Amino acid sequence: MTSGVLRQVADAEAVARVAVDLVVDAAFRSVAERARFTLALAGGSTPRRLYQFLASAPFRERVGWDRTHVFFGDERHVPPDHPDSNYRTAREALLDHVAVASVHRMRGEDPDAAAAAASYEAELHRFFGLATGDPPPPLDLVLLGLGPDGHTASLFPGSAALDERSRWVVAPFVRQLYAYRVTLTLPVLVRAREVLFLVSGAAKADALARVVSPVIGDALPPAARVRPETGAPVWIADREAASRVPKGLWGTT
Ligand code: 6PG
């Protein structure tokens, strides 16, 4: 069994509503302690409603956006205005509506995805003032989703990216999608001060159950390998997504 805290809520709207309070809290603590808030946004569709909440009253006024630096956990290999772009989702739902201190976009438009990954890693080094060989940066909060196959960010089952131990950003060819992706690697994800997974819908039920209670002999779902050094991730899942989680295995609140 992997460790974690599972907060089971009614539906997708409740996932976003519970998550927005946790993001606001993390932002407040980060700014109070370090005068800035470094936030890595999740891709996919689940977090859109959370981003809309963050851009709306009363939550919008509760975040120090002028101290907030936005990063991305992963990006599709598409231009930033493409319908599949994680940046476009975040821009439309949040970034166009709040004045953040900086946005660090993965360049999905770069024809060479590996070059996009390398330039993002260089950007992380610059922003955090870290040299080659230094440990990865401790992002204050990383938001992540869960795929039906147990992937998170763009770390898919069977991918060599899961075994990356030194690079912070890679560009795996995802055979399940027949497409390249750009993604943070596990060394970065586990350095996060806080990790928050957002999971909604029956399609995720099997994956979430395998995260909470891995099947002996099966490969651990990639999402289950995100074990932050600072403590267990927080999972917010709606009833449909949590429907196959063995009762009582995690502190459900
Ligand atoms: C992506 C994501 C990916 C996503 C899950 C869940 O770029 O697609 O980073 O890991 O979080 O696939 O996606 P949904 O929220 O759309 O179900």
Boltz pocket constraint, residues with backbone or C-beta under 6 A from the ligand:
constraints:
  - pocket:
      binder: B
      contacts: [[A, 42], [A, 43], [A, 44], [A, 45], [A, 46], [A, 47], [A, 73], [A, 74], [A, 75], [A, 76], [A, 86], [A, 144], [A, 145], [A, 146], [A, 147], [A, 148], [A, 151], [A, 152], [A, 153], [A, 154], [A, 198], [A, 200]]
      max_distance: 6.0
